[in-house]
Amino acid sequence: MTSTEFHELVAWARLGEICQNYLHKGKLIYVEGYLKTRSKVMPDGTKKFRTEIVVQDMIMLEKRSHGEGGADESEMMSAPAESEHGSMGSGEDMPISDDVFEG
């Protein structure tokens, strides 16, 4: 029996725009990046945690459908070059909204 796992992914800048335009739940992709765990203190005092994959490189493994245009080749997408604080900065300015841990 084969099982499928879904993970929370975070992509920034141009790579984030590409993911938003071409990816959907269930699309077969390959990603490289790093794990980032964020926490939030709830109003009742409990602490909730969320671990995400911050995407640095992404390859679409499925061929494009006719509606997506372009060639039928898989493509490699890369995040911007790393800054002095790492590829996505320190993460301290990353907002956590009230609904971020729902669902």
C-alpha positions, 0 to 999 in steps of 0.5 A: 500500500502506498501512502501520500504525505502533504507538507506545508511549503513556504516559497518567497519572491519570484519562486513564490509567484511561480508556485502560486501560478503553477502548483496546486494540491496534489501536483508532483514536485521535488523541492530542496530547502530547509525546515523552519519551525514557528510557534505561537502562544494562543490566548489560553496560554498554550503554545502551538507549533508549525514546521514548514519547508522553506523552498529554495529550489523546486522542480515540477515533475509532471509535464505541463498540461495544455492549459499551462502553456510552454514546452512539455519539459520539467523546469527547475526554479530557484530562489534568490541568492542567499543574503548575509542573513541566510536565504530568507533572512532571519525569519523574525519579521515573518507574520503569524496570523491568527488563522495560520495554524487552523486547518 
